[in-house]
Amino acid sequence: MKRFLLLLLSLIVFSACFLAACDCEKAKETSAAVSGGEDAFPYSGYFDGKTIQIFTVSTARHPYGELQFAPNSELAGNYINDAVAKRNNKIEELYGLKIKVSSANNPVQEARNMIMSDLCEYDIIVDSVDNMVTSVTDNLFWSLDDLLDLDNKWWDKSSIDSLTLNDKHYFVAGDALITDDDNIYLTLFNKKMYAENSSLQGTYGDIYQLVRDGKFTYDVFYQMCKVVSHPDDNGEWGFYATYGNLSHAYGATIMVNGAGIALASKNEDGTVTLNPGTERAITVFDKVYQIMSDKSVTQRAELIIGQGTKTSKYGFAELEAMFESGRGLFYNTTSSSITLLKQSKTNRDFDFGVLPIPKYDENQENYYCAVNRYQSAVIGIPITNDENLEATAFLLEALGYYSKEVTEAYYKITLQLQAVTEDNDADMLDIIYSSRFYDIGAIYGWGNPTGLNLVGLYSYVIANDSENTVVSTWDSIKDSVEESMQRTIEAYRNNLT
């Protein structure tokens, strides 16, 4: 009741602040500063030096986790750092709001007990999609529907619509973040291999234009992979062979997502559909399975663990080494790999381009690029934030509006790392970032927590590359997945925030 009354009071004050004229001289300066027509910041107010505390992922976990909110004096001259400093100074000058940043590898995990004990000092929490969304049913976060204008263009609509199982919305992504853009699945490609292959050039022409024309499809992708793939000098298909497609078992899920099909999706009437057994999903996966199980065109990370000189637990470093060494045309990875590849000392002359995840076919209107649920971040407001709700909501809107230069700086660094001399890759990044796709089924991974569950379904089937067992495998876990899902839905119904 205390929180409800405080929330009601905060909302009344918040609305008054936004709608009423302010008599103080500072507010007049603010109104003048933000006036400028249709695209001006639509809110006014002054908070006289109030500090908002943001708890976000650490730099150790993500290089932009802290930097996206607060500049680092040691990084002066860095494009992103300077853009963040300029933005924060403007918000403080115009609205009297300061930002204090704390961090941890897993902010939600560390804040959980503090929130549940009503002792959390943080006003905003930013963590990975999976950590945030699965905490809703513990009543850790406020609904944002009455706190933010979720129709504002700086909020990502796909995160708002997809990351909930009731009629409330608890999280946002968008222009206020970098860590949502830097962890989206995409397709990197070897520019030299493509440019020097006369068959690819003669058949498909400019690959960037192919994407723009909506013709970068599964079938085209598969045919391209066949053209460039060949065994190693010993006639073997292994680590030293050349492949069209460098991927991993979970890449099958990413490709199904690329057809606009989630493992589970929320319907307009509030119900949830589990999709693996639907005719459309089965048809799409049949084609994905054909590509991913073909060992003469696809090399998967889990099959090369420990091979080469660059080894890792799951085979991703090995896969990256193959791509960097010129033994792969396409590489299924996340946008964060762009930085990693360009900072690598192995082959600084290696040149690669950026493409979205392929479409299922040309009839599909849009490309869809799934977020990495373990790393891509969203923003939430903990329910312990009672006194600062008004200022917190105002700051989030301001961060969304005034982060344009931060986003441009991120683009500049990302593209500069690629040594881009034309606009093609920038166009592709625009397509990728505007195609962000959230899969609530992958985020929750309903089913047996210690065995095969929803999120592992396609990976499990791909591992059996002699037979597509998706229908029988889905039938074997469907009941446990549905039971688990219904428990989550019921918890959403009982959510009090």
C-alpha positions as CSV (number, residue, x, y, z in Angstrom):
1,M,0.0,0.0,0.0
2,K,2.9,2.3,0.8
3,R,4.4,1.8,-2.6
4,F,1.0,2.2,-4.3
5,L,0.4,5.5,-2.5
6,L,3.9,6.7,-3.3
7,L,3.6,5.7,-6.9
8,L,0.2,7.5,-7.2
9,L,1.7,10.6,-5.6
10,S,4.8,10.5,-7.9
11,L,2.6,10.1,-11.0
12,I,0.5,13.1,-10.0
13,V,3.6,15.2,-9.4
14,F,5.2,13.9,-12.6
15,S,2.2,14.8,-14.7
16,A,2.0,18.2,-13.2
17,C,5.7,18.8,-13.8
18,F,5.2,17.9,-17.5
19,L,2.0,19.7,-18.2
20,A,2.1,22.8,-16.0
21,A,4.2,25.9,-16.8
22,C,7.1,26.3,-14.4
23,D,7.8,29.8,-13.0
24,C,11.4,29.3,-12.1
25,E,14.0,31.0,-14.3
26,K,15.8,27.7,-14.8
27,A,12.7,26.0,-16.3
28,K,12.3,29.0,-18.6
29,E,15.9,28.4,-19.8
30,T,15.1,24.7,-20.2
31,S,12.0,25.4,-22.3
32,A,14.0,27.7,-24.5
33,A,16.8,25.3,-24.9
34,V,14.6,22.4,-26.0
35,S,12.3,24.3,-28.2
36,G,12.7,23.9,-31.9
37,G,9.6,22.5,-33.4
38,E,8.3,19.0,-34.0
39,D,11.5,17.1,-33.1
40,A,12.2,19.0,-29.8
41,F,12.3,17.1,-26.5
42,P,8.6,17.1,-25.5
43,Y,9.1,17.4,-21.7
44,S,10.3,20.2,-19.4
45,G,11.3,20.2,-15.8
46,Y,14.2,20.8,-13.4
47,F,15.4,18.6,-10.6
48,D,18.0,20.8,-8.9
49,G,21.0,18.4,-8.9
50,K,19.2,15.1,-8.1
51,T,21.3,12.1,-8.7
52,I,19.9,9.0,-10.4
53,Q,21.8,5.7,-9.6
54,I,22.1,3.2,-12.5
55,F,23.2,-0.4,-11.8
56,T,24.5,-1.9,-15.0
57,V,26.7,-4.6,-16.4
58,S,30.4,-4.2,-15.7
59,T,33.0,-3.3,-18.2
60,A,34.5,-6.7,-17.6
61,R,31.4,-8.3,-19.0
62,H,30.8,-5.7,-21.8
63,P,33.0,-2.9,-22.9
64,Y,30.1,-0.5,-23.2
65,G,28.2,-1.7,-20.1
66,E,29.3,1.3,-17.9
67,L,30.5,3.6,-20.7
68,Q,27.0,4.0,-22.3
69,F,25.9,5.8,-19.1
70,A,29.0,7.5,-17.7
71,P,32.3,8.7,-19.3
72,N,35.6,7.4,-18.2
73,S,38.4,10.1,-17.7
74,E,41.0,7.6,-19.0
75,L,39.1,7.3,-22.3
76,A,39.2,11.0,-23.2
77,G,39.2,11.3,-27.0
78,N,37.3,8.1,-27.5
79,Y,34.2,8.9,-29.7
80,I,31.7,7.1,-27.5
81,N,33.2,8.4,-24.2
82,D,33.1,12.0,-25.4
83,A,29.6,11.7,-26.8
84,V,28.4,10.3,-23.5
85,A,30.1,13.1,-21.5
86,K,28.5,15.8,-23.8
87,R,25.1,14.2,-23.4
88,N,25.3,13.9,-19.6
89,N,26.5,17.5,-19.3
90,K,23.6,18.7,-21.4
91,I,21.1,16.8,-19.3
92,E,22.6,18.1,-16.1
93,E,22.7,21.7,-17.4
94,L,19.1,21.7,-18.8
95,Y,17.3,19.5,-16.2
96,G,19.5,19.3,-13.1
97,L,19.9,15.5,-13.3
98,K,23.1,13.8,-12.5
99,I,24.0,10.1,-13.2
100,K,25.9,7.8,-10.8
101,V,26.9,4.4,-12.2
102,S,27.6,1.2,-10.3
103,S,28.2,-2.2,-12.0
104,A,28.4,-5.9,-11.6
105,N,28.7,-8.9,-13.9
106,N,25.1,-9.8,-13.0
107,P,23.2,-6.8,-11.7
108,V,19.8,-8.4,-11.2
109,Q,21.3,-11.3,-9.3
110,E,23.1,-9.0,-6.9
111,A,20.1,-6.6,-6.6
112,R,17.5,-9.3,-6.1
113,N,17.8,-9.7,-2.3
114,M,18.1,-6.0,-1.8
115,I,14.9,-5.3,-3.8
116,M,13.0,-8.1,-2.0
117,S,14.2,-6.7,1.3
118,D,13.2,-3.1,0.3
119,L,16.8,-2.0,0.7
120,C,17.8,-1.4,-2.9
121,E,19.4,2.0,-3.5
122,Y,19.4,1.8,-7.3
123,D,16.9,3.7,-9.4
124,I,17.6,1.9,-12.7
125,I,18.8,-1.6,-13.4
126,V,20.3,-2.6,-16.8
127,D,21.1,-6.3,-17.4
128,S,20.8,-9.0,-20.0
129,V,17.4,-9.8,-21.4
130,D,17.3,-13.3,-19.8
131,N,18.2,-12.0,-16.3
132,M,15.7,-9.2,-16.5
133,V,12.7,-10.8,-18.1
134,T,12.8,-13.9,-15.9
135,S,12.7,-11.7,-12.8
136,V,9.3,-10.1,-13.6
137,T,7.4,-12.9,-11.9
138,D,9.3,-12.1,-8.6
139,N,7.7,-8.6,-8.6
140,L,11.1,-6.9,-8.9
141,F,10.2,-4.2,-11.4
142,W,7.6,-1.5,-12.0
143,S,5.4,-1.6,-15.0
144,L,6.6,1.3,-17.2
145,D,3.2,2.0,-18.9
146,D,2.4,4.9,-16.7
147,L,5.9,6.1,-16.2
148,L,7.2,6.4,-19.8
149,D,5.7,7.2,-23.1
150,L,6.4,3.9,-24.8
151,D,5.4,5.4,-28.2
152,N,8.3,7.7,-28.3
153,K,10.5,7.0,-31.3
154,W,13.7,6.4,-29.2
155,W,12.2,3.3,-27.6
156,D,12.6,0.0,-29.5
157,K,9.0,-1.3,-30.1
158,S,10.1,-4.9,-30.5
159,S,11.4,-5.0,-26.9
160,I,8.2,-3.4,-25.6
161,D,5.9,-5.7,-27.4
162,S,7.8,-9.0,-27.0
163,L,9.2,-9.0,-23.5
164,T,6.0,-9.5,-21.6
165,L,3.3,-12.1,-21.1
166,N,0.6,-9.8,-19.8
167,D,-0.8,-6.4,-20.7
168,K,2.0,-4.6,-18.8
169,H,5.4,-3.6,-20.1
170,Y,8.4,-3.8,-17.7
171,F,11.5,-3.2,-19.9
172,V,12.7,-1.0,-22.7
173,A,15.7,-1.0,-25.1
174,G,16.5,1.6,-27.7
175,D,18.6,4.7,-28.2
176,A,19.5,5.0,-24.5
177,L,21.5,1.8,-24.8
178,I,24.5,0.6,-26.7
179,T,24.4,-2.9,-25.2
180,D,21.2,-3.8,-27.0
181,D,22.8,-3.1,-30.5
182,D,26.1,-4.7,-29.7
183,N,24.7,-8.1,-29.2
184,I,22.5,-8.9,-32.2
185,Y,23.0,-11.9,-34.3
186,L,24.1,-11.1,-37.9
187,T,26.1,-12.6,-40.8
188,L,29.6,-11.5,-41.4
189,F,31.1,-12.3,-44.8
190,N,34.6,-12.5,-46.3
191,K,34.7,-9.7,-48.8
192,K,37.8,-11.0,-50.7
193,M,36.4,-14.5,-51.1
194,Y,33.1,-13.1,-52.5
195,A,34.8,-10.5,-54.8
196,E,37.2,-13.0,-56.2
197,N,34.7,-15.7,-56.9
198,S,33.4,-15.2,-60.5
199,S,30.6,-17.6,-60.1
200,L,29.1,-15.7,-57.1
201,Q,29.7,-12.3,-58.8
202,G,28.2,-13.5,-62.1
203,T,25.1,-15.1,-60.5
204,Y,24.3,-12.7,-57.6
205,G,26.2,-9.5,-58.3
206,D,26.5,-6.9,-55.5
207,I,25.7,-8.8,-52.3
208,Y,24.7,-5.6,-50.5
209,Q,22.1,-4.8,-53.2
210,L,20.9,-8.4,-53.0
211,V,20.0,-7.7,-49.4
212,R,18.4,-4.4,-50.2
213,D,16.3,-6.1,-52.8
214,G,15.1,-8.6,-50.3
215,K,16.7,-11.5,-52.1
216,F,19.2,-12.7,-49.5
217,T,17.3,-15.9,-48.7
218,Y,18.0,-19.4,-47.3
219,D,18.1,-20.8,-50.8
220,V,20.6,-18.1,-52.1
221,F,22.6,-18.5,-48.9
222,Y,22.8,-22.3,-49.3
223,Q,23.8,-22.1,-53.0
224,M,26.5,-19.5,-52.2
225,C,27.9,-21.8,-49.5
226,K,28.0,-24.7,-51.9
227,V,30.0,-22.7,-54.5
228,V,32.9,-21.8,-52.1
229,S,33.1,-25.0,-49.9
230,H,35.9,-27.5,-50.5
231,P,37.8,-30.0,-48.3
232,D,41.4,-29.5,-47.1
233,D,44.5,-30.7,-48.8
234,N,43.9,-34.2,-47.5
235,G,40.4,-34.3,-48.9
236,E,38.9,-34.0,-45.4
237,W,36.1,-31.9,-44.1
238,G,37.5,-30.5,-40.8
239,F,39.0,-27.5,-39.2
240,Y,41.3,-26.8,-42.2
241,A,38.6,-27.2,-44.9
242,T,36.8,-24.2,-46.3
243,Y,33.1,-23.7,-45.7
244,G,30.4,-21.5,-46.9
245,N,28.8,-21.4,-43.5
246,L,30.6,-21.1,-40.2
247,S,28.0,-21.5,-37.4
248,H,27.0,-23.4,-34.3
249,A,24.2,-25.6,-33.2
250,Y,22.2,-22.7,-31.8
251,G,22.6,-21.0,-35.2
252,A,19.7,-23.2,-36.3
253,T,17.5,-21.3,-33.8
254,I,18.9,-18.0,-35.1
255,M,18.0,-18.9,-38.6
256,V,14.5,-20.0,-37.7
257,N,14.2,-16.6,-35.9
258,G,15.4,-15.1,-39.2
259,A,12.2,-16.3,-40.8
260,G,10.3,-14.3,-38.1
261,I,9.4,-17.4,-36.2
262,A,9.9,-17.5,-32.4
263,L,9.9,-20.6,-30.3
264,A,7.0,-19.0,-28.5
265,S,5.0,-15.8,-29.3
266,K,2.4,-13.8,-27.6
267,N,-0.9,-13.3,-29.4
268,E,-3.1,-10.2,-29.5
269,D,-5.6,-11.8,-27.1
270,G,-2.8,-12.4,-24.5
271,T,-2.4,-16.1,-25.1
272,V,1.0,-17.7,-25.9
273,T,1.6,-20.0,-28.9
274,L,4.4,-22.6,-28.8
275,N,5.5,-22.6,-32.4
276,P,7.8,-25.6,-33.0
277,G,4.9,-27.9,-33.9
278,T,3.2,-25.5,-36.3
279,E,3.2,-26.2,-40.0
280,R,5.1,-23.0,-40.8
281,A,7.9,-23.7,-38.2
282,I,8.3,-27.3,-39.3
283,T,8.6,-26.2,-43.0
284,V,11.1,-23.5,-42.1
285,F,13.2,-25.8,-39.9
286,D,13.3,-28.4,-42.7
287,K,15.3,-26.0,-44.8
288,V,17.4,-24.8,-41.9
289,Y,18.2,-28.4,-41.1
290,Q,19.3,-29.0,-44.7
291,I,21.8,-26.2,-44.5
292,M,23.0,-26.8,-40.9
293,S,23.4,-30.6,-41.1
294,D,25.3,-30.5,-44.4
295,K,28.9,-31.0,-43.3
296,S,30.3,-30.1,-46.7
297,V,29.0,-26.5,-46.5
298,T,28.6,-25.9,-42.7
299,Q,31.2,-26.1,-40.0
300,R,29.8,-25.9,-36.4
301,A,31.7,-24.6,-33.4
302,E,30.9,-27.6,-31.2
303,L,32.6,-29.9,-33.8
304,I,36.0,-28.2,-33.7
305,I,36.5,-27.6,-29.9
306,G,40.2,-27.6,-29.1
307,Q,41.5,-27.5,-32.7
308,G,44.0,-25.1,-34.0
309,T,46.0,-22.7,-31.8
310,K,43.1,-20.5,-30.6
311,T,41.0,-22.8,-28.4
312,S,37.9,-22.2,-26.2
313,K,35.4,-24.1,-24.2
314,Y,32.6,-24.1,-26.7
315,G,34.5,-23.8,-30.0
316,F,33.6,-20.2,-30.8
317,A,37.3,-19.0,-30.7
318,E,38.1,-21.8,-33.1
319,L,35.3,-20.8,-35.4
320,E,36.4,-17.2,-35.4
321,A,40.0,-18.4,-36.2
322,M,38.7,-20.2,-39.3
323,F,36.8,-17.1,-40.5
324,E,39.8,-14.9,-39.9
325,S,42.0,-17.3,-41.7
326,G,39.8,-17.1,-44.8
327,R,38.2,-20.5,-44.5
328,G,34.6,-19.3,-44.4
329,L,32.4,-17.2,-46.6
330,F,29.7,-16.5,-44.0
331,Y,30.1,-16.4,-40.2
332,N,27.0,-16.5,-37.9
333,T,27.8,-14.4,-34.9
334,T,26.8,-11.3,-33.0
335,S,27.6,-7.7,-33.7
336,S,30.2,-7.6,-30.8
337,S,32.4,-9.8,-33.0
338,I,33.1,-6.9,-35.3
339,T,35.2,-5.2,-32.6
340,L,36.9,-8.5,-31.6
341,L,37.9,-9.3,-35.1
342,K,39.2,-5.9,-35.9
343,Q,41.2,-5.8,-32.7
344,S,42.7,-9.1,-33.4
345,K,46.5,-9.2,-34.1
346,T,46.3,-12.4,-36.1
347,N,45.3,-10.9,-39.5
348,R,44.9,-7.1,-39.5
349,D,44.5,-7.1,-43.3
350,F,41.4,-9.4,-43.2
351,D,38.4,-7.6,-44.6
352,F,34.9,-8.5,-43.9
353,G,31.4,-7.1,-44.4
354,V,28.1,-7.1,-42.5
355,L,24.8,-8.7,-43.6
356,P,21.6,-9.5,-41.8
357,I,20.4,-13.1,-41.1
358,P,19.0,-14.5,-44.4
359,K,15.2,-14.5,-45.0
360,Y,13.3,-17.7,-45.5
361,D,12.2,-16.6,-49.0
362,E,11.5,-13.5,-51.0
363,N,7.8,-13.4,-49.9
364,Q,9.0,-12.6,-46.4
365,E,8.7,-8.8,-46.0
366,N,11.4,-8.1,-43.4
367,Y,14.7,-9.5,-42.2
368,Y,14.8,-10.6,-38.5
369,C,18.0,-10.6,-36.4
370,A,17.6,-12.2,-33.0
371,V,19.2,-10.7,-29.9
372,N,21.6,-12.6,-27.8
373,R,19.5,-13.2,-24.7
374,Y,22.6,-13.7,-22.6
375,Q,24.2,-10.3,-23.4
376,S,21.8,-7.9,-25.1
377,A,20.5,-5.5,-22.4
378,V,17.2,-3.9,-21.4
379,I,16.3,-1.2,-18.9
380,G,14.0,-1.7,-15.9
381,I,13.0,0.3,-12.8
382,P,13.1,-1.7,-9.5
383,I,10.0,-1.5,-7.3
384,T,12.1,-0.1,-4.5
385,N,12.4,3.1,-6.4
386,D,9.7,5.1,-4.8
387,E,11.0,8.6,-4.1
388,N,12.8,9.1,-7.4
389,L,10.3,7.7,-9.9
390,E,9.5,11.1,-11.4
391,A,13.1,12.0,-11.9
392,T,14.0,8.5,-13.1
393,A,11.3,8.4,-15.7
394,F,12.4,11.9,-16.9
395,L,16.0,10.8,-17.1
396,L,15.2,7.8,-19.2
397,E,13.2,9.8,-21.7
398,A,16.1,12.3,-21.8
399,L,18.7,9.6,-22.3
400,G,16.6,8.2,-25.1
401,Y,16.2,11.6,-26.8
402,Y,19.7,13.0,-26.3
403,S,21.7,9.8,-27.1
404,K,21.6,10.4,-30.9
405,E,25.3,11.5,-30.9
406,V,26.2,8.5,-28.7
407,T,24.6,6.1,-31.2
408,E,26.4,7.9,-34.0
409,A,29.7,7.5,-32.2
410,Y,29.1,3.8,-31.7
411,Y,28.4,3.5,-35.5
412,K,31.5,5.5,-36.2
413,I,33.8,3.3,-34.1
414,T,32.1,0.1,-35.4
415,L,32.4,1.1,-39.0
416,Q,35.9,2.6,-38.5
417,L,37.1,-0.7,-37.1
418,Q,35.9,-2.2,-40.3
419,A,37.9,0.3,-42.4
420,V,34.7,1.0,-44.3
421,T,35.1,3.4,-47.2
422,E,31.5,3.3,-48.4
423,D,28.0,3.3,-47.0
424,N,27.2,-0.4,-47.7
425,D,28.0,-1.7,-44.2
426,A,26.4,1.2,-42.5
427,D,23.2,0.5,-44.5
428,M,23.4,-3.2,-43.4
429,L,23.8,-2.2,-39.7
430,D,20.7,0.0,-40.1
431,I,18.8,-3.0,-41.4
432,I,20.1,-5.3,-38.6
433,Y,19.4,-2.9,-35.8
434,S,15.9,-2.1,-37.0
435,S,15.3,-5.9,-37.4
436,R,15.9,-6.7,-33.7
437,F,13.9,-9.8,-32.8
438,Y,13.1,-11.1,-29.3
439,D,12.0,-14.6,-28.7
440,I,10.2,-15.1,-25.4
441,G,10.5,-18.8,-25.7
442,A,14.2,-18.7,-26.0
443,I,14.4,-16.3,-23.1
444,Y,12.5,-18.5,-20.7
445,G,13.5,-21.9,-22.2
446,W,10.5,-23.6,-20.7
447,G,10.7,-27.3,-20.0
448,N,13.1,-29.6,-18.1
449,P,15.7,-27.3,-16.5
450,T,18.3,-30.0,-16.3
451,G,17.5,-31.8,-19.6
452,L,16.2,-31.0,-23.1
453,N,14.0,-27.9,-23.0
454,L,12.5,-25.4,-25.4
455,V,15.6,-23.3,-26.0
456,G,17.7,-26.4,-26.8
457,L,15.2,-28.0,-29.2
458,Y,16.7,-27.1,-32.5
459,S,20.3,-27.4,-31.3
460,Y,19.5,-30.9,-30.1
461,V,18.0,-31.9,-33.5
462,I,20.9,-30.4,-35.4
463,A,23.4,-32.5,-33.4
464,N,21.8,-35.5,-35.1
465,D,22.9,-34.6,-38.6
466,S,21.8,-37.9,-40.1
467,E,18.0,-37.4,-39.6
468,N,15.7,-34.5,-39.0
469,T,13.8,-35.5,-35.8
470,V,12.3,-32.2,-35.0
471,V,8.6,-33.4,-35.0
472,S,9.2,-36.5,-32.7
473,T,11.6,-34.5,-30.5
474,W,9.1,-31.7,-30.0
475,D,6.4,-34.3,-29.2
476,S,8.6,-35.8,-26.5
477,I,9.0,-32.5,-24.6
478,K,5.9,-30.6,-25.5
479,D,3.9,-31.4,-22.4
480,S,6.7,-30.4,-20.0
481,V,7.2,-27.2,-22.0
482,E,3.5,-26.3,-21.8
483,E,3.3,-27.0,-18.1
484,S,6.3,-24.8,-17.4
485,M,5.0,-22.1,-19.6
486,Q,1.6,-22.1,-17.9
487,R,3.3,-21.6,-14.5
488,T,5.1,-18.6,-15.9
489,I,1.9,-17.1,-17.4
490,E,0.0,-17.6,-14.1
491,A,2.8,-15.8,-12.3
492,Y,2.5,-12.9,-14.7
493,R,-1.3,-12.8,-13.9
494,N,-0.4,-12.4,-10.2
495,N,2.2,-9.8,-10.7
496,L,1.5,-6.8,-8.5
497,T,3.8,-4.2,-10.1
